[in-house]
Structures are given as structure tokens and as C-alpha cells.
Amino acid sequence: MRYGPWALVAGASHGMGAEYSRQIARKGLNVVLVAEAADPLEALARSLATEHRIETRAVVLDLALPDLLARLDEATRDLEVGLLVYNAAYSVVGAFRDVSLADKLKMLEVNCRGPLVLAHHFGLRMAERGRGGIIVMSSLAGFQGQAMVGTYAATKAFDLVLGETLWEELRDRGVDALAFCPGATRTPTFLASKPRPSGVLSAPLMDPAATVAEALAALGGGPSAIAGRANRLAAFVLHRLLPRRALVRIMSRATRAMYG
Ligand SMILES: NC(=O)c1ccc[n+]([C@@H]2O[C@H](COP(=O)([O-])OP(=O)(O)OC[C@H]3O[C@@H](n4cnc5c(N)ncnc54)[C@H](OP(=O)(O)O)[C@@H]3O)[C@@H](O)[C@H]2O)c1
């Protein structure tokens, strides 16, 4: 893999973040793993180091902290990070009036401020060196307003636009960027949200390993990509053929069926 020698995965302890860490380690890069829960993070860091004969570093950190940059810089200052994956997300499901302001602001901090700070810090260093890669995890939720997941969806729209902008602005500096948009994926966080079937153009649940493999393969191609053929087909129908009013209403019907 041409990015390296170190990758940093923000939100690495389970779900797609753990899968990113595994697949990147398999390609021979050293990996900094960042998450809040120390035990799974440190266990994964140890097992990847042993299995793939790479170096790993577990950084236990809340990505919502105001002094995020100072803490992360202190933990990684001696490393050349050539691949950044911003995977972590915070999501509280509920009608807009029912979700607390504290939860709304935490979604903004983890899902928007976090990737912005890390892309600024590591991305500009990559551009100075003339090489690197950045993946910002967005979502199919980021393409339209949606009941029950409105703030989360809005943060994912931010991630989509941020990743695409980095693609445009950094590629002539040797840095590949990608906004990656999964649909429903079988991760512990998704399963814990206990979704019911929505019945609306719902593609089958994807496995984290397949989703992450697609993201890594798409880096270096276009500005953004959607995971899975069924999701791409549904996205084409929903985003290109429907008026916005119909799109928002249909997707809101789906999220109300899942979580209402
Ligand atoms: N799963 C899906 O169906 C789906 C669909 C579309 C898009 N996505 C996007 O794909 C990405 C991964 O989703 P996921 O379901 O695998 O997992 P996730 O629950 O969104 O995030 C998992 C990782 O983020 C870490 N994390 C969360 N908040 C953190 C914080 N404040 N500070 C540090 N680490 C934090 C978690 O570790 P700790 O628990 O230790 O903090 C965990 O390692 C997200 O960006 C999500 O929006 C997911």
C-alpha cells in the first residue's frame, strides 16, 4: 500500500474501525488505533502487532474533547501518519424534539469537528510531504434530511462534503481523499440500535469486512463512493430520480418504521 508508514484509525475498537485496522495492518502499515474503550483497543493493537509484525499504538481518547488536537499531537508527534481514516461516529436516534441538546452537540463534535481537526492536522502534513490518503466516513443518511436521525444525517452530509473537498484540494499535492458512504452495515453499534425492517428500498445488511475493503479499494479514485451494488442502485433511484420533497418523505417513512 502506498500510504504509510503509519495509518491512524479514529474509532478503531469495534465495528468498521476495527476492520479498517485489521485490513490496513494486513497491508503492512503500522497502525495508531484511537477510541475511548481501553481494553478492546489495547487487545486489538497487541494482536495486530503480533499477527502482522507491525508496530501499533493504542491511544485512548474521547474525540469530542475540546483539546483533542493537543492530546492527539502529543500521542503521535513522533510518527509519520500517511493514512488517516476518520471512522468514529456518535449517533442518538429520536425525533428532533426528543434528542437532548447535549447529544446533538456531541454528534457535531465527534462527527464533524473531529474529522475537520484531524484532516487539518494530518492532511496538511501529508500535503507538505506530497503523499498520503484520507478516508472520511459518511453515510447514505448524509444525502437527505431524515426524521429520527436528523442531526446524525446532517453531520454525515458535512462528512460527505468535507471528504469531497479534500479530494479536490489535496490531490495535486499527492494526497488521495475519499468520502465513503455505507448503507446499513452489521456492526455492534448498528445492531444495538435495534432497527426494524424499513420496507423502503432497503438493501441487505453488509458485512463490515466487505464495506471496508470497498472503501480502501476506492481510495485514489473519485471524491466519494457508496458501499455495495444494492446501495448504489437504491441511491441512484432515490437521489437522481425523485424530487427532494418525495425523497425526504420516503426516507423519513423508512426511519420512522425502523425506530418510531
Ligand atoms: N453501521 C452502519 O450501518 C453505518 C451505516 C452508514 C455509515 N456508518 C458510518 O460508519 C462509521 C463506523 O460505524 P460503526 O457502526 O462501525 O461504528 P460506530 O459506533 O459509529 O463507531 C465505532 C468506533 O468509534 C469509536 N468512538 C465513538 N465515539 C467516540 C469518541 N467520542 N471518541 C473516540 N472514539 C469514539 C468507538 O469506540 P469506543 O466505543 O471505544 O468509543 C468505535 O471504535 C461511522 O462513521 C458511521 O457513521 C455506519
The ligand as an SDF file (V2000), in Angstrom:
LIG
                    3D

 48 52  0  0  0  0  0  0  0  0999 V2000
  -23.0400    0.6800   10.8390 N   0  0  0  0  0  0  0  0  0  0  0  0
  -23.7700    1.2200    9.8810 C   0  0  0  0  0  0  0  0  0  0  0  0
  -24.8180    0.6860    9.4900 O   0  0  0  0  0  0  0  0  0  0  0  0
  -23.3070    2.5040    9.2230 C   0  0  0  0  0  0  0  0  0  0  0  0
  -24.0300    2.9690    8.1150 C   0  0  0  0  0  0  0  0  0  0  0  0
  -23.6150    4.1280    7.4960 C   0  0  0  0  0  0  0  0  0  0  0  0
  -22.4970    4.8140    7.9620 C   0  0  0  0  0  0  0  0  0  0  0  0
  -21.8180    4.3380    9.0410 N   0  0  0  0  0  0  0  0  0  0  0  0
  -20.6490    5.0940    9.4940 C   0  0  0  0  0  0  0  0  0  0  0  0
  -19.5400    4.2200    9.5420 O   0  0  0  0  0  0  0  0  0  0  0  0
  -18.6850    4.5410   10.6380 C   0  0  0  0  0  0  0  0  0  0  0  0
  -18.4720    3.3350   11.5140 C   0  0  0  0  0  0  0  0  0  0  0  0
  -19.6930    2.8770   12.0010 O   0  0  0  0  0  0  0  0  0  0  0  0
  -19.7550    1.6430   13.0230 P   0  0  0  0  0  0  0  0  0  0  0  0
  -21.1770    1.2240   13.0600 O   0  0  0  0  0  0  0  0  0  0  0  0
  -18.6870    0.6730   12.6800 O   0  0  0  0  0  0  0  0  0  0  0  0
  -19.3140    2.1680   14.4360 O   0  0  0  0  0  0  0  0  0  0  0  0
  -19.5200    3.4630   15.3640 P   0  0  0  0  0  0  0  0  0  0  0  0
  -20.2250    3.0590   16.5650 O   0  0  0  0  0  0  0  0  0  0  0  0
  -20.0860    4.5160   14.5610 O   0  0  0  0  0  0  0  0  0  0  0  0
  -18.0410    3.8310   15.7720 O   0  0  0  0  0  0  0  0  0  0  0  0
  -17.2330    2.8480   16.2160 C   0  0  0  0  0  0  0  0  0  0  0  0
  -15.9280    3.3640   16.7530 C   0  0  0  0  0  0  0  0  0  0  0  0
  -15.9100    4.7610   17.0940 O   0  0  0  0  0  0  0  0  0  0  0  0
  -15.4410    4.8880   18.4250 C   0  0  0  0  0  0  0  0  0  0  0  0
  -15.9480    6.1040   19.0160 N   0  0  0  0  0  0  0  0  0  0  0  0
  -17.2350    6.5220   19.0650 C   0  0  0  0  0  0  0  0  0  0  0  0
  -17.2960    7.6960   19.7300 N   0  0  0  0  0  0  0  0  0  0  0  0
  -16.0220    8.0250   20.0880 C   0  0  0  0  0  0  0  0  0  0  0  0
  -15.4380    9.1150   20.7900 C   0  0  0  0  0  0  0  0  0  0  0  0
  -16.1680   10.1200   21.2870 N   0  0  0  0  0  0  0  0  0  0  0  0
  -14.0970    9.1280   20.9650 N   0  0  0  0  0  0  0  0  0  0  0  0
  -13.3410    8.1090   20.4990 C   0  0  0  0  0  0  0  0  0  0  0  0
  -13.8420    7.0580   19.8260 N   0  0  0  0  0  0  0  0  0  0  0  0
  -15.1690    7.0180   19.6300 C   0  0  0  0  0  0  0  0  0  0  0  0
  -15.9000    3.6010   19.0890 C   0  0  0  0  0  0  0  0  0  0  0  0
  -15.0830    3.2570   20.1700 O   0  0  0  0  0  0  0  0  0  0  0  0
  -15.4810    3.4230   21.7060 P   0  0  0  0  0  0  0  0  0  0  0  0
  -16.8230    2.7400   21.8560 O   0  0  0  0  0  0  0  0  0  0  0  0
  -14.3990    2.7870   22.4480 O   0  0  0  0  0  0  0  0  0  0  0  0
  -15.5440    4.8950   21.9240 O   0  0  0  0  0  0  0  0  0  0  0  0
  -15.6480    2.5860   17.9960 C   0  0  0  0  0  0  0  0  0  0  0  0
  -14.3160    2.2020   17.9570 O   0  0  0  0  0  0  0  0  0  0  0  0
  -19.3610    5.7120   11.3550 C   0  0  0  0  0  0  0  0  0  0  0  0
  -18.7910    6.9120   10.9000 O   0  0  0  0  0  0  0  0  0  0  0  0
  -20.8070    5.6360   10.9180 C   0  0  0  0  0  0  0  0  0  0  0  0
  -21.4350    6.8950   10.8980 O   0  0  0  0  0  0  0  0  0  0  0  0
  -22.2040    3.2110    9.6820 C   0  0  0  0  0  0  0  0  0  0  0  0
  1  2  1  0
  2  3  2  0
  2  4  1  0
  4  5  1  0
  4 48  2  0
  5  6  2  0
  6  7  1  0
  7  8  2  0
  8  9  1  0
  8 48  1  0
  9 10  1  0
  9 46  1  0
 10 11  1  0
 11 12  1  0
 11 44  1  0
 12 13  1  0
 13 14  1  0
 14 15  2  0
 14 16  1  0
 14 17  1  0
 17 18  1  0
 18 19  2  0
 18 20  1  0
 18 21  1  0
 21 22  1  0
 22 23  1  0
 23 24  1  0
 23 42  1  0
 24 25  1  0
 25 26  1  0
 25 36  1  0
 26 27  1  0
 26 35  1  0
 27 28  2  0
 28 29  1  0
 29 30  1  0
 29 35  2  0
 30 31  1  0
 30 32  2  0
 32 33  1  0
 33 34  2  0
 34 35  1  0
 36 37  1  0
 36 42  1  0
 37 38  1  0
 38 39  2  0
 38 40  1  0
 38 41  1  0
 42 43  1  0
 44 45  1  0
 44 46  1  0
 46 47  1  0
M  CHG  2   8   1  16  -1
M  END
$$$$
